[in-house]
Amino acid sequence: MDDNLELIEKEMLDDISSFLEHVEPERSSLIPVLQKIQAKYSYLSSDAIKLIGKRLDLTSSEVYGVATFYNQFRFNPPGKHRIKVCMGTACHVKGGDIILENFERKLNIKTGETTRDREFSIDKVACIGCCALAPAVVVDEKIHGYVAPSKVEGIMLGFEIEKEMNERKERSSTENSDGEIIERQ
């Protein structure tokens, strides 16, 4: 993990520790604590689970067991770009599993995981309500319908092009001695 991500993790754990100091150390606090941390950070890290267990006098296994029982909790940080592949009946019948496999292969991660750089995460969802567009995918809250393997390549290529354009823009900008950004032409 790079230094920036380690710093983010440390700040998150410090914040969770501060929050937990104000929580009554009772088993009945567990689900509200899990929900609050999930709402703020979008996932429950293994270190957060340990902190919760310690505060509530529960083992990490007990905390994890409760959290995994509920579908609302995730255990990996979501990526900057969230990909949700519909696996509802219409999407499944029209190849949703193949589309999911293509995203997994392209990003070298499995369902429920996030790329190492935290750029992308993949999840499968039960239904996105776009059966007429099957197979369908939601990428950063934008719906893509009639997704074929070649469209997966196109979606990912779009991100690569956007990243390259942003890098070029950054390289073409410089700061003067007053800290003002000057655009090169």
C-alpha positions as CSV (number, residue, x, y, z in Angstrom):
1,M,0.0,0.0,0.0
2,D,1.4,3.4,-0.8
3,D,2.1,6.1,1.8
4,N,-1.0,8.1,0.9
5,L,-3.3,5.1,1.4
6,E,-1.6,4.2,4.7
7,L,-2.1,7.8,5.9
8,I,-5.8,7.6,5.0
9,E,-6.2,4.3,6.8
10,K,-4.4,5.7,9.9
11,E,-6.6,8.8,10.0
12,M,-9.7,6.6,9.6
13,L,-8.7,4.4,12.5
14,D,-7.9,7.4,14.7
15,D,-11.3,8.8,13.9
16,I,-13.0,5.5,14.7
17,S,-11.1,5.2,18.0
18,S,-12.3,8.7,19.0
19,F,-15.9,7.8,18.0
20,L,-15.8,4.6,19.9
21,E,-14.8,6.4,23.1
22,H,-18.3,7.8,23.3
23,V,-20.1,4.5,22.7
24,E,-21.5,2.5,25.5
25,P,-19.5,-0.7,25.7
26,E,-22.6,-2.9,25.3
27,R,-23.4,-5.7,22.8
28,S,-26.5,-3.8,21.8
29,S,-24.3,-1.0,20.4
30,L,-22.7,-3.3,17.8
31,I,-25.1,-2.9,14.8
32,P,-25.5,0.9,15.2
33,V,-21.7,1.2,15.4
34,L,-21.2,-0.9,12.3
35,Q,-23.8,1.2,10.5
36,K,-22.2,4.5,11.5
37,I,-18.7,3.4,10.4
38,Q,-20.1,1.9,7.1
39,A,-22.0,5.1,6.4
40,K,-18.9,7.3,6.9
41,Y,-16.2,5.2,5.3
42,S,-18.2,2.9,3.0
43,Y,-16.6,-0.2,4.4
44,L,-15.4,-2.0,7.6
45,S,-11.7,-2.7,7.6
46,S,-10.3,-5.6,9.6
47,D,-8.6,-3.1,11.9
48,A,-11.9,-1.3,12.5
49,I,-13.5,-4.6,13.4
50,K,-10.8,-5.2,15.9
51,L,-11.3,-1.8,17.5
52,I,-15.0,-2.3,17.7
53,G,-14.6,-5.7,19.3
54,K,-12.1,-4.3,21.9
55,R,-14.5,-1.5,22.8
56,L,-17.6,-3.7,23.0
57,D,-15.7,-6.6,24.7
58,L,-16.4,-8.9,21.8
59,T,-14.0,-11.0,19.7
60,S,-13.2,-9.9,16.2
61,S,-14.9,-13.1,15.0
62,E,-18.1,-12.1,16.8
63,V,-18.1,-8.6,15.3
64,Y,-17.3,-10.1,11.8
65,G,-19.9,-12.8,12.2
66,V,-22.6,-10.2,12.8
67,A,-21.4,-7.9,10.0
68,T,-21.3,-10.7,7.4
69,F,-24.8,-11.7,8.3
70,Y,-26.1,-8.4,6.9
71,N,-25.8,-7.6,3.2
72,Q,-25.4,-3.9,3.9
73,F,-21.8,-4.1,5.0
74,R,-18.7,-4.3,2.8
75,F,-15.2,-5.2,3.9
76,N,-13.1,-3.7,1.2
77,P,-12.9,0.0,0.5
78,P,-14.9,1.0,-2.6
79,G,-13.0,2.2,-5.6
80,K,-13.2,5.8,-6.9
81,H,-15.1,4.2,-9.8
82,R,-17.7,1.7,-8.7
83,I,-18.9,-0.9,-11.2
84,K,-22.1,-2.7,-10.5
85,V,-23.0,-5.6,-12.7
86,C,-26.7,-6.6,-12.7
87,M,-27.4,-10.2,-12.1
88,G,-31.1,-10.0,-12.2
89,T,-33.0,-12.7,-14.2
90,A,-33.0,-10.8,-17.5
91,C,-29.4,-9.7,-17.2
92,H,-28.2,-13.2,-16.1
93,V,-30.0,-14.9,-19.0
94,K,-28.5,-12.4,-21.5
95,G,-24.9,-12.9,-20.2
96,G,-24.5,-10.8,-17.1
97,D,-22.1,-13.4,-15.7
98,I,-19.9,-13.1,-18.8
99,I,-19.9,-9.3,-18.5
100,L,-18.9,-9.6,-14.8
101,E,-16.1,-12.0,-15.7
102,N,-14.8,-9.5,-18.3
103,F,-14.6,-6.7,-15.8
104,E,-12.9,-9.0,-13.3
105,R,-10.4,-10.1,-15.9
106,K,-9.7,-6.5,-17.1
107,L,-9.2,-5.2,-13.6
108,N,-7.6,-8.3,-12.2
109,I,-9.9,-8.4,-9.2
110,K,-12.9,-10.4,-8.1
111,T,-16.5,-9.4,-7.2
112,G,-16.5,-7.4,-4.0
113,E,-12.9,-6.4,-4.4
114,T,-11.1,-3.1,-5.1
115,T,-8.0,-2.5,-7.2
116,R,-4.8,-1.9,-5.3
117,D,-4.8,1.8,-6.3
118,R,-8.5,2.1,-5.2
119,E,-9.5,3.3,-8.6
120,F,-12.1,0.6,-9.3
121,S,-14.3,-1.8,-7.4
122,I,-16.7,-4.4,-8.8
123,D,-20.0,-5.6,-7.2
124,K,-22.8,-7.7,-8.5
125,V,-26.3,-6.5,-7.7
126,A,-29.6,-8.3,-7.8
127,C,-31.4,-5.9,-10.1
128,I,-31.0,-2.3,-11.3
129,G,-34.5,-2.1,-12.8
130,C,-33.4,-1.9,-16.4
131,C,-34.5,-5.3,-17.6
132,A,-35.2,-4.1,-21.1
133,L,-31.5,-3.0,-21.5
134,A,-30.1,-6.4,-20.4
135,P,-27.3,-7.1,-19.7
136,A,-26.9,-3.8,-17.8
137,V,-24.1,-2.3,-15.8
138,V,-24.0,0.8,-13.5
139,V,-20.6,2.6,-13.6
140,D,-20.4,5.6,-11.4
141,E,-24.2,5.9,-11.3
142,K,-24.4,5.9,-15.1
143,I,-26.4,3.0,-16.6
144,H,-24.9,1.2,-19.6
145,G,-27.3,-1.1,-21.4
146,Y,-26.9,-3.9,-23.9
147,V,-23.4,-4.5,-22.6
148,A,-21.2,-6.9,-24.6
149,P,-17.6,-7.9,-23.9
150,S,-16.4,-5.3,-26.4
151,K,-18.4,-2.6,-24.5
152,V,-16.5,-3.6,-21.3
153,E,-13.3,-2.8,-23.2
154,G,-14.8,0.5,-24.3
155,I,-15.8,1.5,-20.8
156,M,-12.4,0.8,-19.4
157,L,-10.7,2.5,-22.4
158,G,-12.7,5.6,-21.6
159,F,-11.2,5.7,-18.1
160,E,-7.7,5.3,-19.5
161,I,-8.2,8.1,-21.9
162,E,-9.6,10.4,-19.2
163,K,-6.7,9.6,-17.0
164,E,-4.2,10.4,-19.8
165,M,-6.0,13.7,-20.6
166,N,-5.8,14.7,-16.9
167,E,-2.1,13.8,-16.7
168,R,-1.4,15.9,-19.8
169,K,-3.3,18.8,-18.4
170,E,-1.3,18.6,-15.2
171,R,2.0,18.5,-17.1
172,S,0.9,21.6,-19.1
173,S,0.3,23.6,-16.0
174,T,3.1,25.2,-14.0
175,E,3.2,27.5,-11.0
176,N,4.9,30.9,-11.0
177,S,6.8,32.2,-8.0
178,D,3.5,33.6,-6.5
179,G,1.9,30.1,-6.6
180,E,-0.4,31.0,-9.4
181,I,-1.0,28.4,-12.0
182,I,0.0,29.4,-15.5
183,E,-1.3,27.4,-18.5
184,R,1.2,26.7,-21.2
185,Q,-0.1,27.1,-24.7
